[in-house]
Amino acid sequence: MNNWTGKHVLILGAARQGLSLARWLARHGSHVTLSDSRREEELASAKASLADVNVDWAVGGHPLELLDKTEVLCLSGGVPLTLPIVEEAVKRDIPLSNDSQIFMEVVPCKTIGITGSAGKTTTTTLVGNMAKIARGERAFVGGNIGDPLINYVDNMTAEDIAILELSSFQLDQMTVSPNIAAILNITPNHLDRHGTMAAYTDAKARILDFQSASDTAILGRDDKGAWSLKNRVKGRLLTFSLQELEEGLNGAYLHHDGLLSLRDGFAYVPLILREKVNLRGDYNIANVLAAFAIGHVSGFKLDDMLEAVEEFRGVPHRLEFVRELNGARWYNNSIASAPERTIAVIHAFDEPIVLMLGGRDKNLPWGDLAKLIHERVDHVVVFGEAGEMIQKAIKAVAGESGVDVRRAQTLKEAVLLAAEVASAGDVVLLSPGGTSFDEFKDFAERGEAFRKWVLELS
């Protein structure tokens, strides 16, 4: 839809995405109602931020009668499709949308979309850094991270480039695909939202489904979930891998001599030695390879891509080094809200590990992580709502023998317990495997609290 004048739009959720969308729609002549389950007093700052535009508010819940005049229902990130008002909207054939969908409908420039179960923020940020070196102020980065790009779309031109991180929650409602679409990996995640791996995979695959023959897809070669979607690619296909690529495949890969490399037809381009990448772990090398593949098909110069990679130190809360205390090094990987993500980061270390696990479970399998813990981890501190369940999963693998498991109620208590068992030469790793919503508003708040409490240790 390109003309929103006079449209009656209901937005669920007055957080970052909902507020940005409400402002844009109101400025484009829509009749906007913003509905949030929080109470009036909790929404004071949100209301104040929209005081200069015409927006109606419905607070304290989502009554079904709000749908009576609604022509489009827009969901903020994290709003479940099982919410009664959403289910009722579907019954009434009211279209669902979100800020990223509407942005994609009106954006005038080339778009890059990046999704995956893990690594999408790191990859999106790195591609964004490449684009900013290559294009300066004409590169825009957002979507599921940073400012929603709907805030800037009215100032964009055909010469610009927009890089979006897209979550399965956003893709669920989207019917427009980016010109360059990357799926890094698909591993169990958000099954509390999607129900099955098939439904979750279908949500991710929507980033490909509306491309044309002139568009490009980049799929992770080493990940079964991502690579299984190659038959859904409508245009050009590139890939990335920690292994050398098979004949006929184009993309970025890790050469056996440790040199990140790029192949496109008969052209071979050496990129950078692995040891010069300032990120730990194979999964981060995979993210860098993905960024090179995306940057290449976007037309970025090699020197600009290399400069971005050489300067990149990672993203907060993603294997972020916090401090060394009494010879133990503390790392914040609060972003890990699924066991698969914790498995990947454990493989980034050779040192003895004190692992902090907990938060709220997303109905995901913990068995593989429990097995790896018995192989690689010396001490585990579990905490939060899922603490008891995680402890049982670990014990189920090898009974009462093996790894030392201690249980805390809160993250702060878990930090103190981890400090008690950590020795010189250890890595103390917060990589929870569960979401933050039992104790914090999001993974960033959890990571900031962890950082604060670790820095207070003496």
DAZILIN-V815536 format. One record per residue. N is the residue number from 1. RES is the residue in one small letter. SS is DSSP state (A for helix, B for strand, O for the rest). PHI is phi in radians with two decimals (none if undefined). PSI is psi in whole degrees, -180 to 180 (* if undefined). Layout:
n = [N N]
res = [RES RES]
ss = [SS SS]
phi = [PHI PHI]
psi = [PSI PSI]
This chain:
n = [1 2 3 4 5 6 7 8 9 10 11 12 13 14 15 16 17 18 19 20 21 22 23 24 25 26 27 28 29 30 31 32 33 34 35 36 37 38 39 40 41 42 43 44 45 46 47 48 49 50 51 52 53 54 55 56 57 58 59 60 61 62 63 64 65 66 67 68 69 70 71 72 73 74 75 76 77 78 79 80 81 82 83 84 85 86 87 88 89 90 91 92 93 94 95 96 97 98 99 100 101 102 103 104 105 106 107 108 109 110 111 112 113 114 115 116 117 118 119 120 121 122 123 124 125 126 127 128 129 130 131 132 133 134 135 136 137 138 139 140 141 142 143 144 145 146 147 148 149 150 151 152 153 154 155 156 157 158 159 160 161 162 163 164 165 166 167 168 169 170 171 172 173 174 175 176 177 178 179 180 181 182 183 184 185 186 187 188 189 190 191 192 193 194 195 196 197 198 199 200 201 202 203 204 205 206 207 208 209 210 211 212 213 214 215 216 217 218 219 220 221 222 223 224 225 226 227 228 229 230 231 232 233 234 235 236 237 238 239 240 241 242 243 244 245 246 247 248 249 250 251 252 253 254 255 256 257 258 259 260 261 262 263 264 265 266 267 268 269 270 271 272 273 274 275 276 277 278 279 280 281 282 283 284 285 286 287 288 289 290 291 292 293 294 295 296 297 298 299 300 301 302 303 304 305 306 307 308 309 310 311 312 313 314 315 316 317 318 319 320 321 322 323 324 325 326 327 328 329 330 331 332 333 334 335 336 337 338 339 340 341 342 343 344 345 346 347 348 349 350 351 352 353 354 355 356 357 358 359 360 361 362 363 364 365 366 367 368 369 370 371 372 373 374 375 376 377 378 379 380 381 382 383 384 385 386 387 388 389 390 391 392 393 394 395 396 397 398 399 400 401 402 403 404 405 406 407 408 409 410 411 412 413 414 415 416 417 418 419 420 421 422 423 424 425 426 427 428 429 430 431 432 433 434 435 436 437 438 439 440 441 442 443 444 445 446 447 448 449 450 451 452 453 454 455 456 457 458]
res = [m n n w t g k h v l i l g a a r q g l s l a r w l a r h g s h v t l s d s r r e e e l a s a k a s l a d v n v d w a v g g h p l e l l d k t e v l c l s g g v p l t l p i v e e a v k r d i p l s n d s q i f m e v v p c k t i g i t g s a g k t t t t t l v g n m a k i a r g e r a f v g g n i g d p l i n y v d n m t a e d i a i l e l s s f q l d q m t v s p n i a a i l n i t p n h l d r h g t m a a y t d a k a r i l d f q s a s d t a i l g r d d k g a w s l k n r v k g r l l t f s l q e l e e g l n g a y l h h d g l l s l r d g f a y v p l i l r e k v n l r g d y n i a n v l a a f a i g h v s g f k l d d m l e a v e e f r g v p h r l e f v r e l n g a r w y n n s i a s a p e r t i a v i h a f d e p i v l m l g g r d k n l p w g d l a k l i h e r v d h v v v f g e a g e m i q k a i k a v a g e s g v d v r r a q t l k e a v l l a a e v a s a g d v v l l s p g g t s f d e f k d f a e r g e a f r k w v l e l s]
ss = [O O O O O O O B B B B B O O O A A A A A A A A A A A A O O O B B B B B B O O O A A A A A A A A A A O O O O O B B B B B O O O O A A A A A A O O B B B B O O O O O O O O A A A A A A A A O O O B B B O A A A A A A A A O O O B B B B B B O O O O A A A A A A A A A A A A A A A A A A A B B B B B O O O O O A A A O A A A O O O O O B B B B B O O A A A A O O O O O O O O B B B B O O O O O O O A A A A O O A A A A A A A A A A A A A O O O O O O B B B B B O O O A A A A O O A A A O O O B B B B B B O O O O O O O O O B B B B O O O O B B B B B B O O B B B B B B B A A A O O O O O A A A A A A A A A A A A A A A A O O O O A A A A A A A A A A O O O O O O O O B B B B B B O O B B B B B O O O O O O A A A A A A A A O O O O O O B B B B B B O B O O O O O O A A A A A A A A A A B B B B B B B O O O A A A A A A A A A A A A O O O O O B B B B O O O A A A A A A A A A A A O O O O O B B B B B B B O B O O O O O O O A A A A A A A A A A A A A A O O]
phi = [none -1.92 -2.05 -1.76 -1.08 1.39 -1.29 -1.62 -2.08 -1.89 -1.94 -1.75 1.80 -1.79 -1.74 -0.90 -1.22 -1.12 -1.15 -1.10 -1.16 -1.03 -1.08 -1.13 -1.12 -1.08 -1.22 -1.78 1.52 -1.41 -1.60 -1.86 -2.05 -1.92 -1.95 -2.46 -1.33 -1.29 -1.37 -0.90 -1.19 -1.36 -1.88 -1.01 -1.23 -1.12 -1.11 -1.08 -1.20 -1.96 -1.11 -1.60 -2.23 -1.58 -2.33 -1.53 -2.11 -2.28 -2.02 1.46 2.73 -2.27 -1.12 -1.11 -1.14 -1.08 -1.36 -1.04 -1.93 -1.43 -1.77 -2.46 -1.88 -1.92 -1.85 -1.30 -0.98 1.58 -1.23 -1.26 -1.23 -1.50 -1.04 -0.91 -1.21 -1.25 -1.07 -1.18 -1.08 -1.10 -1.06 -1.53 1.06 -1.44 -1.07 -1.77 -2.64 -2.79 -1.13 -1.22 -1.05 -1.16 -1.00 -1.15 -1.23 -2.02 -1.10 -1.59 -2.08 -1.08 -2.16 -2.10 -2.06 -2.25 -2.39 2.73 -1.30 -2.57 1.58 -1.22 -1.23 -1.06 -1.15 -1.07 -1.10 -1.17 -1.07 -1.07 -1.12 -1.02 -1.13 -1.22 -1.19 -1.33 -2.04 1.16 -1.24 -1.57 -1.88 -2.13 -2.21 -3.08 1.60 -1.42 -2.21 1.09 -1.30 -1.01 -1.25 -1.04 -1.14 -2.04 -1.09 -1.20 -1.76 -1.43 -2.17 -1.12 -1.48 -1.42 -2.48 -2.09 -2.00 -2.10 -1.46 -2.17 -1.60 -1.10 -1.12 -1.27 -1.12 -0.88 -1.83 -1.57 -2.21 -2.33 -1.90 -1.23 -1.10 -2.11 -2.10 -2.07 -2.00 -1.30 -2.93 -2.41 -2.24 -0.92 -2.88 0.95 -1.25 -1.17 -1.64 -1.60 1.57 -2.33 -1.13 -1.10 -1.18 -1.12 -1.11 -1.08 -1.09 -1.09 -1.16 -1.10 -1.13 -1.68 -1.14 -2.00 -1.34 -2.05 -1.15 -1.55 -1.62 -2.26 -2.08 -2.14 -2.10 -1.13 -1.30 -1.47 -1.88 -1.05 -1.10 -1.20 -1.19 -1.15 -1.64 -1.06 -1.31 -1.65 -1.31 -1.70 -2.07 -1.38 -2.06 -2.15 -2.52 -2.60 -2.77 -1.44 -2.03 -1.19 -1.35 -1.15 -0.98 1.64 -1.65 -1.94 2.62 -1.81 -2.69 -1.72 -1.22 -1.11 -1.58 1.51 -1.76 -1.21 -2.38 -2.34 -2.20 -2.48 1.15 -1.60 -1.57 -2.12 -2.21 -1.24 -1.86 -2.76 -1.21 -0.93 -1.15 -1.59 -1.46 -1.55 -2.31 -1.54 1.66 -1.02 -1.14 -1.31 -1.09 -1.07 -1.08 -1.16 -1.07 -1.04 -1.10 -1.09 -1.10 -1.15 -1.07 -1.09 -1.27 -1.45 1.52 -1.25 -1.22 -1.00 -1.07 -1.19 -1.15 -1.12 -1.06 -1.10 -1.18 -1.15 -1.57 -1.34 -2.01 1.70 -2.11 -0.91 1.27 -2.17 0.92 -1.49 -1.25 -1.73 -2.98 -1.93 -2.38 0.93 1.49 -1.76 -1.80 -1.80 -2.19 -1.83 -2.15 -1.04 -1.05 -1.23 -1.89 -2.53 -0.96 -1.03 -1.25 -1.21 -1.00 -1.06 -1.34 -1.04 -1.18 -1.39 -2.11 -1.80 -1.27 -1.05 -2.08 -1.82 -1.84 -1.87 -2.15 2.81 1.77 -1.97 -1.32 -2.01 1.04 -1.88 -1.32 -1.93 -1.07 -1.13 -1.15 -1.06 -1.11 -1.13 -1.02 -1.20 -1.53 -2.19 -1.97 -1.54 -2.34 -2.20 -2.03 -1.75 -2.65 1.37 -1.01 -1.62 -0.96 -1.13 -1.09 -1.13 -1.03 -1.13 -1.12 -1.19 -1.13 -1.15 -1.35 -2.43 1.11 -1.47 -1.47 1.59 -1.14 -1.41 -2.06 -2.12 -2.10 -2.12 -1.47 -2.10 -1.12 -1.06 -1.11 -1.12 -1.05 -1.15 -1.15 -1.12 -1.12 -1.18 -1.71 -1.27 -2.12 -0.99 1.64 -1.39 -1.90 -1.77 -2.12 -1.48 -2.52 -1.12 1.41 -2.20 -1.29 -1.65 -1.28 -1.35 -2.35 -2.32 -1.32 -2.87 -1.12 -1.18 -1.10 -1.09 -1.13 -1.16 -1.13 -1.02 -1.02 -1.05 -1.22 -1.18 -1.18 -1.44 -1.15 -2.46]
psi = [132 -18 110 2 127 -4 139 112 131 126 129 120 115 48 -161 -52 -43 -42 -43 -43 -42 -44 -47 -46 -42 -40 -20 21 10 155 105 130 129 118 132 143 -12 163 164 -47 -26 -14 13 -47 -36 -44 -41 -34 -19 18 -22 2 163 99 131 151 142 111 160 7 -176 75 142 -26 -14 -23 -14 -34 8 131 -28 134 122 132 130 161 134 -11 119 145 -14 -1 134 -39 -31 -45 -39 -38 -41 -41 -36 5 32 123 144 144 -176 178 -36 -40 -48 -39 -47 -28 -28 -10 135 -5 177 141 144 126 135 127 173 162 -27 146 -4 -34 -43 -47 -44 -43 -43 -44 -39 -40 -41 -46 -38 -34 -40 -39 -9 -133 -6 10 131 134 130 -136 -115 -5 156 -152 136 135 -12 -24 -24 -6 -32 -19 1 152 173 -22 -7 178 137 128 122 132 131 127 165 -30 -41 -44 -28 -35 2 141 22 134 150 160 -38 118 126 129 111 -46 160 105 164 123 150 32 -18 -24 -49 -20 -53 160 -33 -44 -39 -43 -41 -38 -46 -40 -17 -20 -22 -29 -21 18 169 179 -19 -2 174 140 142 119 138 123 -30 -8 121 -41 -47 -46 -24 -14 7 -28 -8 -1 128 -21 -136 144 127 167 180 149 152 -2 165 143 146 160 134 -13 139 147 -164 143 166 114 156 -19 10 13 121 132 165 135 133 101 -124 0 132 129 114 138 -74 146 141 -39 -15 -3 126 37 142 149 144 -37 -31 -34 -39 -40 -41 -42 -43 -43 -40 -43 -43 -45 -38 -50 -16 -8 15 145 148 -44 -37 -40 -43 -41 -44 -43 -43 -29 -12 128 11 -176 141 145 11 90 46 123 127 -54 167 132 120 37 -5 139 128 132 140 108 50 -23 -24 96 18 145 -37 -36 -34 -39 -46 -41 -30 -38 -11 -8 144 -18 162 142 135 112 131 117 143 -160 -143 133 153 31 42 156 136 -3 -45 -39 -40 -41 -44 -37 -43 -22 -33 -14 136 -43 143 135 117 150 165 -168 -37 3 -49 -42 -43 -42 -43 -39 -39 -45 -31 -23 -42 26 -147 -11 171 -132 143 122 126 150 133 158 -41 165 -40 -44 -37 -38 -44 -41 -40 -39 -32 -35 -13 139 166 134 -11 159 126 117 114 108 78 -34 -12 166 173 -3 -6 -23 -24 164 -28 176 -30 -43 -39 -45 -39 -39 -43 -48 -46 -48 -34 -41 -22 -13 147 *]
